[in-house]
Amino acid sequence: MNQYYATVAKGLEATAAKELETLGAKNIRPEFTGVSFTGDQKLLYRVNLWARTIFRVLVPIAEVRCVNREILYKEVKKIPWQDYISPKKTLAVHCTGGNEKLKHTHYTALQIKDAITEQQIQKFRYRSNIDTKNPDILINAHIQKNTCILSLDSSGSSLHQRGYRLAMGFAPLKETLAAALLEMAEYSPDLPFLDPLCGSGTLPLEASLKALNIAPGLFKNKFAFMNWRDFDESTWQDLLLEAKNSQLSELKAMIVGSDRDSEVLSQAHTNAKRCGVADKIKFMKADLSELEPPSAQGIIICNPPYGERLGEVEELGKLYKLLGDIFKQRFTGWTAFILTGNKQLSKQVGLRTSRRIAVYNGPIACTLLKYELY
């Protein structure tokens, strides 16, 4: 059993822990913006392929002292890096955290990189080239007080970058947050789904991937673990085949996204094509005032704008009031969820909430409001 660490957005630790449990992880322990767990190599591959709510999966390889730059350099240089990195592979170091002597993550990352490459020169007479954009091997360094945890990043680019969403509207949700909202709302593929303010389609698309049991990692061509010395091609191909064979061909219930903006709806259609679900879900142009329920019951999840300036908030108050009026008058039998980062606006909905769930949209403290529509 190996030790792993999944990085997640603030506030999604419990949701990610639950997902990791369903994927077969053991000894799961949620922490701040992360979840530690154990498993074998196959689980590492499976989490990268299937996880919908996490950013990266790290594999800790060493903990070293880092009282200052000099001690960090010496300690990093002691690690047998040849076990993990060939000088023929490109390299990058990403650093988070800090202490009194190591305040700048960029310079700390350079110090670690220098220690690794100098060791390579001494052992092999040549060193890894640095590629900060698309390295073969990505080292993650996290400094907390006088300890630096060094890990291999198995994911490479963040797992929230599914690869299907090249077209994006204004301020779109990250795919990982959209997937987490579906979990928080207890979305079931048996229920019709509607996003009346869908923008470029992230929520309906993530709902479709879940409903059709499509592994989000299938859209990603490359994972960093494929460049590791111990990469098991056979195990990976087995997991890919299993994922492809487990996909469903049809939805159990409709998934609908609507918006009044033709341009963002065009982006949503483009993204749906890249997802392979363009013929499964429906996007329609409709002003909120014209919206009618597509079925007798279902679930609504939407992410209306929050507003930052006073004029915006006053104008958006009308939108939130309209949302509440439409839900109350036309969507009896449905359950609605609104994600908002503005308490003043949430009051304009005018409906009694049955649940309030704290969540972050990037740095913005938000609330997912639940409404039972009777």
C-alpha positions in Angstrom: 0.0 0.0 0.0 1.3 3.4 -1.0 0.6 6.8 0.5 -1.1 9.3 -1.7 -2.4 12.8 -1.4 -5.2 14.4 -3.4 -5.3 18.2 -3.7 -8.8 19.7 -3.8 -10.5 23.1 -3.7 -11.1 24.7 -0.3 -14.4 23.3 1.2 -14.6 20.2 -1.1 -12.5 18.0 1.2 -15.4 15.9 2.5 -16.9 15.5 -1.0 -13.6 14.4 -2.4 -13.1 12.0 0.5 -16.4 10.4 -0.2 -15.5 10.0 -3.9 -12.1 8.5 -3.1 -13.9 5.9 -0.9 -16.1 4.9 -3.8 -13.0 4.4 -6.0 -11.5 2.0 -3.5 -9.1 4.2 -1.5 -8.2 3.2 2.1 -7.2 5.1 5.2 -8.9 8.3 4.0 -8.1 11.4 6.0 -9.5 14.8 4.9 -7.1 17.7 5.5 -7.2 21.4 4.6 -7.5 21.6 0.7 -6.5 17.9 0.5 -7.2 14.3 1.3 -4.6 11.7 2.2 -5.3 8.1 1.4 -3.5 4.8 0.7 -3.8 2.3 -2.2 -1.8 0.4 -4.8 -0.6 1.5 -8.2 -3.8 0.5 -9.9 -5.8 2.8 -7.5 -3.4 5.7 -8.4 -4.3 5.2 -12.1 -8.0 4.7 -11.4 -8.3 7.9 -9.3 -6.6 9.9 -12.1 -9.0 8.4 -14.6 -12.2 8.6 -12.7 -12.0 11.4 -10.0 -14.4 14.3 -10.7 -13.8 16.5 -7.7 -10.0 16.6 -7.2 -7.2 18.6 -8.8 -4.1 16.3 -8.5 -2.8 13.1 -7.0 0.6 13.5 -5.3 2.9 10.7 -4.2 5.0 11.8 -1.3 8.6 10.5 -1.6 10.5 12.4 1.1 10.3 14.8 4.1 13.4 17.0 4.6 14.4 19.8 6.9 14.2 23.3 5.5 15.2 25.7 8.2 16.8 27.9 5.5 17.8 27.7 1.8 21.2 26.1 2.5 19.8 23.3 4.6 17.0 22.7 2.1 19.5 22.4 -0.7 21.7 19.9 1.2 18.8 17.8 2.3 17.2 17.7 -1.2 20.5 16.7 -2.7 20.7 13.6 -0.4 17.6 12.1 -2.0 18.4 9.4 -4.6 16.7 11.2 -7.5 17.9 8.6 -10.0 15.2 6.4 -8.6 12.5 8.8 -9.8 14.0 11.0 -12.6 16.1 10.1 -15.6 18.3 13.0 -16.8 16.7 12.4 -20.2 13.3 13.5 -18.9 12.3 17.2 -18.6 11.6 18.5 -15.1 9.7 21.2 -13.2 9.3 22.0 -9.5 6.1 23.6 -8.1 6.3 24.9 -4.5 3.6 25.9 -2.0 3.7 27.1 1.6 6.7 28.7 3.3 8.4 29.7 6.5 10.4 32.6 8.0 13.4 31.9 5.8 11.6 30.6 2.7 9.0 33.1 1.9 9.0 33.1 -1.9 7.8 29.9 -3.5 9.4 30.7 -6.9 12.9 31.0 -5.4 12.3 27.9 -3.2 11.4 25.9 -6.3 14.6 27.1 -8.0 16.6 26.0 -5.0 15.1 22.5 -5.1 15.6 22.3 -8.9 19.2 23.3 -8.6 19.8 20.6 -5.9 18.3 17.9 -8.2 20.1 18.9 -11.3 23.5 19.4 -9.6 23.2 15.8 -8.3 22.4 14.6 -11.8 25.5 16.4 -13.2 27.7 14.8 -10.6 26.3 11.3 -11.2 25.7 11.4 -15.0 27.5 14.5 -16.3 24.3 15.8 -17.7 21.0 16.9 -16.3 17.3 17.2 -17.0 16.1 20.2 -19.0 13.6 22.4 -17.4 10.1 22.6 -18.9 7.7 24.7 -16.8 4.8 24.2 -19.1 4.7 20.5 -19.9 7.4 18.6 -18.0 7.9 14.9 -18.1 8.4 14.8 -14.3 6.7 17.3 -12.0 7.9 17.7 -8.4 5.6 19.2 -5.8 7.2 20.7 -2.8 5.1 21.8 0.2 6.8 23.7 3.1 5.1 23.8 6.5 7.2 25.3 9.3 10.7 23.7 9.0 9.6 20.6 7.0 9.4 20.2 3.2 7.3 17.4 1.8 8.5 16.4 -1.7 6.1 14.5 -3.9 5.8 13.3 -7.4 2.7 14.8 -9.2 1.0 11.9 -10.9 -1.5 13.9 -12.8 0.5 16.5 -14.7 -2.0 19.2 -15.7 -4.8 19.7 -13.2 -7.6 17.1 -13.4 -10.2 19.9 -13.5 -8.9 20.6 -17.1 -10.9 17.8 -18.6 -10.0 18.6 -22.1 -13.5 19.0 -23.5 -14.1 22.6 -22.6 -12.1 24.7 -25.1 -15.0 27.2 -25.4 -15.8 29.1 -22.2 -18.2 31.8 -21.3 -17.8 34.6 -18.7 -16.6 33.4 -15.2 -17.3 29.6 -15.8 -17.3 27.1 -12.9 -14.4 24.8 -12.7 -15.4 21.3 -13.8 -14.4 19.9 -10.4 -16.7 22.4 -8.6 -19.6 21.6 -11.0 -19.1 17.9 -10.2 -19.0 18.6 -6.5 -22.2 20.7 -6.7 -23.9 17.7 -8.3 -22.8 15.5 -5.4 -23.9 18.1 -2.8 -27.3 18.3 -4.4 -27.5 14.5 -4.5 -28.2 14.6 -8.2 -29.4 11.2 -9.5 -29.3 10.3 -13.2 -32.9 9.1 -12.7 -34.1 12.7 -12.3 -34.5 15.3 -15.1 -31.8 18.0 -14.7 -32.1 21.7 -15.7 -29.6 24.6 -15.5 -31.6 27.7 -16.5 -28.5 29.9 -16.7 -26.1 27.3 -18.2 -23.6 29.6 -19.9 -21.0 27.5 -21.8 -22.6 24.4 -20.2 -20.3 23.1 -17.5 -23.1 21.9 -15.1 -25.1 20.1 -17.7 -22.0 18.5 -19.2 -20.7 17.3 -15.9 -24.2 15.9 -15.2 -24.1 14.1 -18.5 -20.7 12.6 -17.7 -22.0 11.3 -14.4 -25.3 10.1 -15.8 -23.6 8.2 -18.7 -20.8 6.9 -16.4 -18.1 8.5 -18.5 -14.7 8.7 -16.8 -13.5 12.4 -17.1 -9.9 11.2 -17.5 -10.8 9.7 -20.9 -10.6 13.2 -22.4 -7.0 13.7 -21.1 -4.3 12.4 -23.5 -1.4 12.4 -21.0 -0.8 11.9 -17.3 2.5 12.5 -15.6 2.7 9.0 -14.2 3.1 7.7 -17.8 6.7 9.1 -17.6 7.6 7.3 -14.4 10.1 4.5 -14.3 7.5 2.1 -12.9 4.7 2.9 -15.3 2.6 -0.2 -15.9 1.2 0.1 -19.5 -0.8 -3.1 -19.2 -2.6 -2.1 -16.0 -3.4 1.3 -17.5 -4.8 -0.2 -20.7 -6.9 -2.5 -18.7 -8.4 0.4 -16.8 -9.0 2.3 -20.0 -10.8 -0.6 -21.6 -12.9 -1.1 -18.4 -13.9 2.6 -18.4 -14.9 2.6 -22.1 -16.9 -0.6 -21.6 -18.8 0.7 -18.6 -20.2 3.8 -20.4 -23.9 4.0 -20.9 -25.4 4.7 -24.3 -28.5 6.6 -23.3 -29.6 8.9 -20.5 -32.2 7.7 -18.0 -33.6 11.2 -17.8 -33.3 14.4 -19.8 -30.5 16.9 -19.1 -31.3 20.5 -20.3 -29.3 23.7 -20.3 -30.9 27.0 -21.3 -29.6 30.6 -21.6 -30.6 33.7 -23.4 -27.1 34.3 -24.9 -26.7 32.7 -28.3 -22.9 33.0 -28.2 -22.4 31.1 -25.0 -25.0 28.5 -26.1 -22.8 28.0 -29.2 -19.9 27.4 -26.9 -22.0 24.9 -24.9 -22.8 23.0 -28.1 -19.1 22.9 -29.1 -18.2 21.6 -25.7 -20.9 19.0 -25.8 -19.5 17.7 -29.2 -16.1 17.3 -27.7 -17.7 15.4 -24.8 -19.5 13.1 -27.2 -22.8 14.0 -25.7 -24.2 16.5 -28.2 -26.9 14.1 -29.2 -27.8 13.2 -25.7 -28.4 16.5 -23.9 -30.4 19.6 -24.9 -29.3 23.2 -25.0 -32.0 25.8 -25.8 -32.2 29.6 -26.1 -34.7 31.0 -23.6 -35.0 34.1 -21.5 -35.6 33.2 -17.8 -39.0 34.8 -17.9 -40.0 32.4 -20.7 -38.7 29.2 -19.0 -41.1 26.3 -18.6 -40.5 23.0 -16.8 -39.5 20.2 -19.3 -41.1 17.6 -17.0 -43.3 17.2 -14.0 -40.4 16.9 -11.5 -36.6 17.1 -11.5 -33.6 19.0 -10.1 -32.4 22.5 -11.0 -28.9 23.7 -10.3 -27.7 27.1 -11.4 -24.9 29.6 -10.8 -26.2 33.1 -11.4 -23.7 36.0 -11.3 -22.9 37.4 -7.8 -22.1 41.0 -8.7 -19.2 43.0 -7.3 -20.2 46.7 -7.7 -23.3 48.3 -6.2 -25.0 48.9 -9.5 -24.5 45.3 -10.5 -26.0 44.1 -7.2 -29.1 46.2 -7.6 -29.6 45.0 -11.2 -29.0 41.4 -10.3 -31.5 41.6 -7.5 -34.2 41.6 -10.2 -32.7 38.4 -11.7 -32.7 36.6 -8.3 -36.3 37.7 -7.6 -37.3 36.4 -11.0 -35.6 33.1 -10.3 -37.6 32.8 -7.1 -40.9 33.7 -8.8 -40.4 31.3 -11.7 -39.4 28.5 -9.4 -42.5 29.1 -7.2 -45.0 29.6 -9.9 -43.9 27.0 -12.5 -41.7 24.3 -10.9 -43.9 22.7 -8.3 -42.5 19.2 -7.6 -38.9 20.2 -8.4 -35.9 20.7 -6.1 -33.8 23.8 -6.9 -30.3 24.8 -5.9 -28.7 28.2 -6.4 -25.0 28.8 -5.9 -24.4 32.4 -4.8 -21.6 34.4 -3.3 -23.8 37.3 -2.2 -26.1 37.1 0.8 -27.9 40.3 -0.2 -28.8 38.8 -3.5 -29.8 35.4 -2.0 -32.5 37.2 0.0 -34.1 38.5 -3.2 -35.1 34.9 -4.2 -37.9 35.2 -1.7 -38.2 31.4 -1.0 -37.5 29.5 2.2 -34.4 27.4 2.0 -34.5 23.8 3.2 -30.7 23.6 3.4 -27.6 25.9 3.1 -24.3 24.4 2.2 -21.1 26.4 2.5 -18.8 26.1 -0.5 -16.0 28.1 -2.2 -16.0 29.2 -5.8 -12.3 29.9 -6.1 -11.5 32.5 -3.4 -15.2 33.5 -3.1 -17.1 32.2 -0.1 -20.4 31.0 -1.4 -23.5 29.1 -0.3 -25.4 26.4 -2.2 -29.1 27.2 -1.4 -31.6 24.4 -1.5 -35.3 25.0 -2.2 -38.0 22.3 -2.0 -40.7 23.6 -4.4 -44.2 22.5 -3.3 
